[in-house]
Amino acid sequence: MTTLSSNRPVSVAARRATNANRRWLYGSLIPATLILAALSIWPVFNLVWLSLSSVTWSDGRPVSEFIGFANFNDLFRGEQVYWAGVRNTVVFAVCAVSAQMILGFSMALAVRRASGVGRGLLTAIFLLPIVIPPIVIGAMWRLMMGRDFGVINGMLAVIGLGPVDWLGDPRFALMSVIIVDVWHWTPFVFLLLLAGLEALDEEVLEAARLDVVNRWQELRHVIIPLMLPTILVTLAFRIILSFKVFDEVFLLTAGGPGTATEVINFSIYRVFFGQDRVGMGSAMSLLTLFVVAFLIIVAQVVVRRKRAGADQ
């Protein structure tokens, strides 16, 4: 009885402290959660409403008229430029992200195996493109890819090849934008994969190396399986970001020539701000939002399954 009576006040005090901590936790999180929800959900609801409306301007104010799914009907039946942008965006994402993953992983392996000054020098060189402002990148590559005075055509002339209109010829324009994107964003992939490589357990690697005979087998049977979760997260990041490409297309080709470099975001920009079709632009934005959200969910499911498999 003495023991029970002495434990009871302690238990009540502990319960009160737990409840106070819980109230403080919820009380401190609720304002931030409400603000974040309002900033995230309200624009989506507004986008849904605008996509179901015809928006005109009267006395400097927007006037919305509910028209149901007419914008979506026009989008699926008559907006050929948008669908050309979807096709180009998919080609852009597959080609650019594939090249970035291969190059970024190779660069991360090279830096991890380097030492001393060489390691710092390689890291600085590899990271340089990602710190350059996009407007500088656009101006720099426009000069380099210029048909008459570009340095790339100058090098082709040295080996006897004629000039190429890299940004004005539909056969080369999208490839040129992909090259610039690979140059710009490979350092991002390199940085994430290098962090993953540095986090690998050295003892596990040393033990695994006893079962392989060369570096290729070590890469294939040891490093890549251990790096798979990091590789998948990086891949998901880049695929999602590649669907949001805009600045490079805007600065280099403005979507041309024709629809050769038209991408989804540039179509939305043109409809919103060039043609002042708010309802159609909202329908395009909403459809793109759902596609990107679907990709994020699929990427999360795949990464979780791979992580679960790696942990087992």
Buried (B, 14 or more C-beta within 10 A) or exposed (E): EEEEEEEEEEEEEEEEEEEEEEEEEEEEEEEEEEEEEEEEEEEEEEBBBBBBBBBEEEEEEEEBEEBEEBBBEBBEEEBEBBBBBBBBBBBBBEBBBEBBBEBBBEBBBBBBEBEEEEBEEBBEEBBEBBEEEEEEBBEEBBEBBBBEEBEBBEEBEEEEEEBBBBBBBEEBBBBBBBBBBBBBBBBBBBBBBBEBBEEBEEEEBEEBEEEBEEEEEBBEEBBEEBBBBBBBBBBBBBBBBBBEBBBBBBBBBEBBBEBBBBBBBBBBBBBBEEEEBBBBBBBBBBBBBEBBEEBEEEBEEBBEEBBEEEEE
